[in-house]
Amino acid sequence: MTVKRVKNQLVQLVVGVSISMSAMMASAAIQPPEMDNTAYVLMDYNTGEILAQKNANESLPPASLTKMMTSYIIEQRLASGDLKEDDQVLMSPNAWCRGSSSQSCMYVPVNKTASVIDMLRGIIIQSGNDASKAMAEHIAGSEASFAILMNEQAEKLGMENTNFVNSTGMPDEGHEASALDLAKLSRAIIKNSGDYYGLYAEKEFTYNGITQGNRNALLATDPTVDGLKTGHTDAAGYCLAASSNRDGMRLISVIMGTDSQQARADQSRELLNWGFGHFTTVTKAPAGQFVSKLPVWFGEADEIELATGDSLQILTTKTQKNKITTVVDIPDSLEAPIKKGQEIGKMMAVIDGKAVASVPIIATSDIEQSGFMSRTWQRVVRWAQNLF
């Protein structure tokens, strides 16, 4: 580790990760996969970096990938306590699904109730349109009002090319989302839904005596895949948002507009394998790693220990992983008072002179100001030192 002041280099070093990643891919001659679909995205979960894409920002019919927003809102309401798992939800005549080849159903009987947690499983595993509509009505009073909540949440997640009109993904004028936006939503589900994310890996669910399997075929063939959602309509084609966690690195793929269930599974598998084959995550420093001791002026202690505030992890091509160095930007000394956790500087991971990641360097303890006489004496000492 190199510990030095680098303030005159910061403009160069704080170049975004995406620019560095593009440069690394170009230098390594890594070509993104060519696939017969309408759009796709491959995202690194940890950084949000896009590793490969095709028509990533094009607004398209999302089919049942829509239900990821429906389930996400339910999961956040459960986490906040606004919903309880055993709350009973009415299956209204409007939400009730009679069953047909044109839509997926959980098959809750009309005017009967099911618990929130069962409805959530019905949405995620069985892709139930009836469960989605019933939960929309339960939360917002109507599906149209729930769509407003969906769009508000989409805006918070930075989903810039998405507009939700319903909770199911059934064809509707103006109902659309981009592959990139759906990858952002997938990332939020994994990050923010806690234990409820485990539902996305469940392979089947039985309700009302009817057992239905999860349509995500990757769950049956790849043990590293643990989500997320399939979708299909004539307008959208066959779609799949998937996530795989291998050796501490998680990737998210979104495939839209393939021509069959087999194609969406094969292309998702190919895209994930391509990502894991070319990229890796390197940890240069764990959270809490000692960095340095600094002298402290005008404090009740003469020095303070500094440590990394977070784990410094770097997404890089496998050909570049041995070229990573670290640079620490910290001052020569500090003045009290200092609070534990206060950011003092940064540790940056650098490849070819450009920062590809950074974490804060923080104080590991509180240091209060010393008394008036002690501070006065230290000022004299400091003045004397500056003479030489």
Phi, psi and omega per residue, in radians:
M1 nan 2.346 3.094
T2 -1.768 2.132 3.133
V3 -1.887 1.938 3.142
K4 -2.811 2.862 3.091
R5 -1.450 2.353 -3.087
V6 -2.351 0.526 -3.041
K7 -1.048 -0.588 -3.138
N8 -1.265 -0.135 3.124
Q9 -1.865 -0.024 -2.942
L10 -1.106 -0.611 3.141
V11 -1.042 -0.720 3.117
Q12 -1.253 -0.706 -2.990
L13 -1.305 -0.439 -3.081
V14 -1.604 0.494 3.001
V15 -1.119 2.449 -3.060
G16 -1.095 2.718 -3.115
V17 -1.089 -0.649 -3.059
S18 -1.099 -0.630 3.116
I19 -1.168 -0.792 3.123
S20 -1.089 -0.724 -3.127
M21 -1.145 -0.726 3.100
S22 -1.066 -0.732 3.137
A23 -1.128 -0.716 3.135
M24 -1.133 -0.712 3.131
M25 -1.124 -0.711 -3.133
A26 -1.148 -0.756 -3.109
S27 -1.165 -0.541 3.140
A28 -1.575 0.026 3.123
A29 0.987 0.748 3.114
I30 -1.561 2.092 -3.123
Q31 -1.801 2.319 3.116
P32 -1.161 2.694 -3.110
P33 -1.133 2.584 2.999
E34 -1.753 2.175 -3.044
M35 -2.377 2.600 3.133
D36 -1.545 1.398 3.078
N37 -2.618 3.102 -3.130
T38 -1.439 -0.682 -3.100
A39 -2.804 2.666 3.010
Y40 -2.688 2.794 3.070
V41 -2.519 2.451 2.941
L42 -2.126 2.096 -3.063
M43 -2.090 2.428 2.945
D44 -1.406 2.168 -3.068
Y45 -1.094 -0.781 -3.000
N46 -1.117 -0.755 -3.062
T47 -1.765 -0.338 -3.006
G48 1.382 0.089 -3.121
E49 -1.189 2.416 3.092
I50 -1.602 2.084 -3.085
L51 -1.584 -0.527 3.114
A52 -2.745 2.628 -3.110
Q53 -2.808 2.742 3.024
K54 -2.573 2.124 -3.132
N55 0.875 0.719 -2.974
A56 -1.098 -0.525 -3.070
N57 -1.782 0.137 -3.134
E58 -1.346 2.223 3.118
S59 -1.325 2.157 -3.026
L60 -2.365 2.793 3.003
P61 -1.092 2.167 -3.049
P62 -1.626 -0.078 -3.089
A63 0.877 -2.442 -3.035
S64 -1.346 -0.018 2.951
L65 -1.080 -0.357 2.993
T66 -0.897 -0.686 -3.029
K67 -1.116 -0.279 3.054
M68 -1.112 -0.608 3.078
M69 -1.266 -0.665 3.089
T70 -1.059 -0.849 -3.131
S71 -1.178 -0.625 3.140
Y72 -1.088 -0.756 3.122
I73 -1.106 -0.736 3.101
I74 -1.062 -0.785 -3.119
E75 -1.092 -0.684 3.124
Q76 -1.224 -0.589 3.078
R77 -1.203 -0.648 3.065
L78 -1.140 -0.736 -3.117
A79 -1.137 -0.617 -3.111
S80 -1.430 -0.239 -3.092
G81 1.602 -0.029 3.105
D82 -1.193 -0.454 3.015
L83 -2.135 2.634 3.023
K84 -2.033 2.579 -3.090
E85 -1.012 -0.605 -3.082
D86 -1.660 0.103 3.006
D87 -0.993 2.433 -3.137
Q88 -1.632 2.348 -3.065
V89 -2.076 2.224 -3.107
L90 -1.341 2.376 2.985
M91 -1.628 1.662 -3.076
S92 -1.275 2.833 3.064
P93 -1.006 -0.578 3.137
N94 -1.194 -0.640 -3.112
A95 -1.493 -0.399 -3.022
W96 -0.997 2.408 -3.090
C97 -1.921 2.033 -3.136
R98 -1.345 -0.342 3.115
G99 1.609 2.162 3.098
S100 -2.841 2.982 3.137
S101 -1.247 -0.166 -3.056
S102 -1.602 -0.145 3.141
Q103 -2.693 2.807 3.131
S104 -1.703 2.559 -3.041
C105 -2.403 2.609 2.991
M106 -1.553 -0.440 3.103
Y107 1.213 0.822 2.899
V108 -1.380 2.246 -3.113
P109 -1.060 2.582 3.141
V110 -1.067 2.438 -3.138
N111 1.114 0.243 2.995
K112 -1.804 2.985 -3.126
T113 -2.091 2.751 2.996
A114 -2.429 2.715 -3.123
S115 -1.253 2.763 3.112
V116 -1.011 -0.753 -3.087
I117 -1.178 -0.605 3.054
D118 -1.195 -0.729 3.092
M119 -1.051 -0.709 -3.135
L120 -1.111 -0.756 3.067
R121 -1.107 -0.665 3.109
G122 -1.091 -0.584 3.118
I123 -1.307 -0.836 -3.013
I124 -1.314 -0.840 -3.002
I125 -1.534 -0.821 -3.086
Q126 -1.611 -0.148 -3.125
S127 1.008 0.690 -3.046
G128 -1.232 2.063 3.035
N129 -1.153 -0.626 -3.140
D130 -1.130 -0.748 3.114
A131 -1.128 -0.678 3.137
S132 -1.109 -0.808 -3.136
K133 -1.164 -0.726 -3.131
A134 -1.102 -0.725 3.111
M135 -1.192 -0.635 3.089
A136 -1.062 -0.782 3.122
E137 -1.170 -0.668 -3.127
H138 -1.123 -0.691 -3.070
I139 -1.439 -0.747 -2.963
A140 -2.074 -0.048 3.136
G141 1.629 -0.555 3.101
S142 -2.729 2.808 3.127
E143 -1.162 -0.623 3.122
A144 -1.114 -0.719 3.106
S145 -1.190 -0.619 3.106
F146 -1.143 -0.605 3.111
A147 -1.077 -0.559 3.070
I148 -1.111 -0.754 3.086
L149 -1.095 -0.675 3.128
M150 -1.074 -0.769 -3.119
N151 -1.237 -0.583 3.064
E152 -1.114 -0.746 3.118
Q153 -1.179 -0.675 3.100
A154 -1.038 -0.719 3.114
E155 -1.104 -0.718 3.116
K156 -1.083 -0.570 -3.112
L157 -1.531 0.020 3.136
G158 1.312 0.489 3.120
M159 -1.480 1.598 -2.916
E160 -1.468 -0.309 -3.082
N161 -2.121 0.752 -3.080
T162 -2.303 2.454 2.989
N163 -2.531 2.109 -3.133
F164 -1.725 2.359 3.083
V165 -1.970 -0.467 3.136
N166 -2.468 3.060 -3.058
S167 -1.653 -0.067 -2.975
T168 -1.931 -0.582 -3.018
G169 1.679 0.060 3.024
M170 -1.067 2.561 -3.067
P171 -0.924 2.283 -3.117
D172 -2.727 2.420 -3.094
E173 -1.046 2.233 3.115
G174 1.465 -0.003 3.139
H175 -1.552 1.946 -3.010
E176 -2.758 2.784 3.104
A177 -2.750 2.706 3.093
S178 -1.711 2.797 3.099
A179 -1.067 -0.714 3.119
L180 -1.099 -0.752 3.133
D181 -1.094 -0.675 3.138
L182 -1.231 -0.517 3.018
A183 -1.184 -0.693 3.079
K184 -1.077 -0.730 3.109
L185 -1.134 -0.741 3.102
S186 -1.027 -0.761 3.134
R187 -1.079 -0.703 3.132
A188 -1.144 -0.683 3.113
I189 -1.074 -0.843 -3.131
I190 -1.080 -0.709 -3.048
K191 -1.346 -0.677 -2.906
N192 -1.927 -0.147 -3.027
S193 -1.650 0.028 3.036
G194 0.999 -2.397 -3.098
D195 -1.131 -0.348 -3.130
Y196 -1.181 -0.344 3.075
Y197 -1.080 -0.472 3.118
G198 -1.038 -0.404 3.128
L199 -1.108 -0.510 -3.073
Y200 -1.218 -0.260 3.125
A201 -1.713 -0.095 -3.132
E202 -1.222 2.332 -2.960
K203 -1.529 -0.321 3.103
E204 -2.759 2.820 3.111
F205 -2.561 2.349 3.120
T206 -1.942 2.197 3.053
Y207 -2.488 2.446 3.138
N208 0.983 0.597 3.119
G209 1.329 0.116 -3.085
I210 -1.995 2.090 3.105
T211 -1.716 2.227 3.105
Q212 -2.223 2.440 -3.141
G213 -1.543 2.665 3.022
N214 -1.146 2.295 -3.073
R215 -1.395 -0.068 3.090
N216 -1.362 1.708 -3.041
A217 -1.124 -0.398 -3.122
L218 -1.144 -0.451 3.133
L219 -1.094 -0.477 -3.106
A220 -1.565 -0.263 -3.033
T221 -2.050 -0.280 -3.084
D222 -2.359 1.874 -3.089
P223 -1.174 -0.208 3.110
T224 -1.478 -0.208 3.137
V225 -1.520 2.276 -3.110
D226 -2.310 0.409 3.086
G227 2.947 3.134 0.176
L228 -2.206 -1.066 -2.951
K229 -2.728 2.521 3.030
T230 -1.814 2.920 3.047
G231 -2.791 2.647 3.068
H232 -2.812 2.274 2.828
T233 -2.495 2.915 3.107
D234 -1.048 -0.674 -3.104
A235 -1.272 -0.642 -3.055
A236 -1.525 -0.395 -2.958
G237 1.305 -2.861 -3.139
Y238 -1.660 2.228 -3.024
C239 -2.209 2.696 3.103
L240 -2.716 2.214 2.928
A241 -1.818 2.180 -3.069
A242 -2.334 2.748 3.064
S243 -2.458 2.447 -3.131
S244 -2.323 2.419 -3.136
N245 -2.102 1.927 -3.093
R246 -2.229 2.125 3.059
D247 0.928 0.739 3.070
G248 1.429 0.069 3.103
M249 -2.064 2.249 -3.132
R250 -1.989 2.316 3.052
L251 -2.074 2.623 3.092
I252 -2.113 2.235 3.074
S253 -2.060 2.504 3.018
V254 -2.278 2.116 3.111
I255 -2.015 2.279 3.139
M256 -2.265 2.440 2.986
G257 1.323 0.703 2.970
T258 -1.547 3.025 -3.021
D259 -1.768 0.059 3.120
S260 -2.855 2.872 3.049
Q261 -1.071 -0.706 -3.135
Q262 -1.123 -0.700 -3.108
A263 -1.147 -0.736 -3.128
R264 -1.142 -0.620 3.100
A265 -1.226 -0.803 -3.121
D266 -1.094 -0.758 -3.108
Q267 -1.220 -0.650 3.079
S268 -1.100 -0.768 3.116
R269 -1.078 -0.776 3.136
E270 -1.078 -0.753 -3.097
L271 -1.163 -0.759 3.106
L272 -1.125 -0.774 3.130
N273 -1.096 -0.677 3.090
W274 -1.071 -0.776 -3.130
G275 -1.110 -0.836 -3.141
F276 -1.189 -0.458 3.131
G277 -1.272 -0.510 -3.045
H278 -1.847 -0.350 -3.001
F279 -2.166 2.768 3.105
T280 -2.618 2.807 3.061
T281 -1.932 2.203 -3.127
V282 -1.979 2.269 3.062
T283 -1.732 1.976 -3.140
K284 -1.567 -0.427 3.118
A285 -2.744 2.279 3.062
P286 -1.328 2.838 3.036
A287 -1.081 2.399 3.109
G288 1.488 0.128 3.121
Q289 -1.252 2.348 3.098
F290 -1.059 2.373 3.137
V291 -1.962 -0.903 -3.049
S292 -2.968 2.905 2.912
K293 -1.922 2.435 3.117
L294 -2.137 2.509 3.013
P295 -1.195 2.567 -3.123
V296 -2.132 2.240 3.077
W297 -1.670 2.528 2.997
F298 1.108 0.521 -3.115
G299 -2.122 2.938 3.104
E300 -1.318 -0.205 2.995
A301 -2.190 2.664 -3.047
D302 -1.544 -0.281 3.140
E303 -2.645 2.888 -3.119
I304 -2.460 2.544 3.075
E305 -1.584 2.459 3.091
L306 -1.970 2.606 3.136
A307 -2.537 2.868 3.073
T308 -1.238 2.381 -3.135
G309 -1.409 -0.436 3.135
D310 -2.478 2.973 3.059
S311 -1.303 2.275 3.114
L312 -1.566 1.719 3.141
Q313 -1.951 2.453 -3.055
I314 -2.199 2.216 2.975
L315 -1.529 2.190 -3.097
T316 -2.626 2.850 3.002
T317 -1.221 2.661 -3.115
K318 -1.130 -0.442 3.114
T319 -1.312 -0.288 -3.096
Q320 -1.820 -0.089 -2.941
K321 -1.121 -0.447 -3.141
N322 -1.565 0.069 -3.139
K323 -1.757 0.052 -3.048
I324 -1.386 2.237 3.002
T325 -2.102 2.907 3.102
T326 -2.110 2.502 3.079
V327 -2.233 2.372 -3.128
V328 -1.969 2.224 3.087
D329 -1.891 1.845 3.113
I330 -2.420 2.709 3.097
P331 -1.290 3.006 3.120
D332 -1.328 -0.505 -3.135
S333 -2.765 3.001 -3.140
L334 -2.288 2.831 3.055
E335 -2.071 2.366 3.080
A336 -1.254 2.686 0.101
P337 -1.439 2.659 3.114
I338 -2.272 2.366 -3.138
K339 -1.812 2.475 3.052
K340 -1.007 2.301 -3.105
G341 1.562 -0.117 3.140
Q342 -1.136 2.343 3.138
E343 -1.285 2.206 -3.108
I344 -1.887 -0.529 -3.118
G345 -2.958 -2.764 3.140
K346 -2.421 2.591 2.911
M347 -1.894 2.236 -3.080
M348 -2.070 2.408 2.988
A349 -1.609 2.262 -2.992
V350 -2.178 2.328 3.000
I351 -2.220 2.142 3.122
D352 0.928 0.726 3.040
G353 1.407 0.084 -3.134
K354 -2.152 2.379 3.117
A355 -1.293 2.253 3.108
V356 -1.885 -0.175 3.082
A357 -2.929 2.743 3.082
S358 -2.667 2.691 3.047
V359 -2.385 2.701 3.110
P360 -1.268 2.597 2.946
I361 -1.799 2.251 -2.983
I362 -2.178 2.784 3.020
A363 -1.291 2.465 -3.092
T364 -1.702 0.004 -3.134
S365 -2.736 2.900 3.017
D366 -1.479 2.476 2.948
I367 -2.326 2.032 3.127
E368 -1.472 2.797 3.054
Q369 -1.127 2.509 3.042
S370 -1.356 3.070 -3.133
G371 -1.201 2.956 -3.059
F372 -1.017 -0.822 -3.086
M373 -1.136 -0.716 3.124
S374 -1.117 -0.718 3.130
R375 -1.145 -0.682 3.130
T376 -1.091 -0.765 3.123
W377 -1.113 -0.720 3.131
Q378 -1.120 -0.595 3.086
R379 -1.126 -0.671 3.092
V380 -1.123 -0.804 3.135
V381 -1.069 -0.747 -3.117
R382 -1.135 -0.711 3.120
W383 -1.088 -0.713 -3.122
A384 -1.167 -0.701 3.127
Q385 -1.104 -0.617 -3.108
N386 -1.256 -0.234 3.100
L387 -1.274 -0.367 -3.014
F388 -1.997 nan nan
